[in-house]
Amino acid sequence: MASGRLWLALAALNGLMAVCAGAFGSHGVADPQVKGWLQTGAQYQLVHAAAALGCFSLLRVMARQAGIAGWLFGVGGLVFGGSLYLLALSEVKLWGAVTPIGGLLMIAGWAVLIWGALTAVE
């Protein structure tokens, strides 16, 4: 049960960060490139916060795959969005090299859901 709580907290953290970054990008930044990074990070992070929450409801149908996908979405969202936010706020270009790792984790989450849907026992 502690793992489930941590997973839900991770999904909620993704949602909170996405909304804050989106609001900051809309109202607190003038540079168009920085706005774009914040918008992209917020968009992907919010979608994957919802995806991680959706996986929680799939636990009864395909427990193993839904659990793996939920973690991939949660961590992937944090890495993807977080690295873009750090890039936007610090202008340290190295953060841009971290972003694709988060993207790969999110892609892997979708692949695991496909695997689960095709192999789930009814």
Secondary structure, DSSP 8 states (H G I E B T S, - for coil): -HHHHHHHHHHHHHHHHHHHHHHHHHHS---HHHHHHHHHHHHHHHHHHHHHHHHHHTTTTSHHHHHHHHHHHHHHHHHHHHHHHHHHHH--TTHHHHHHHHHHHHHHHHHHHHHHHHH---
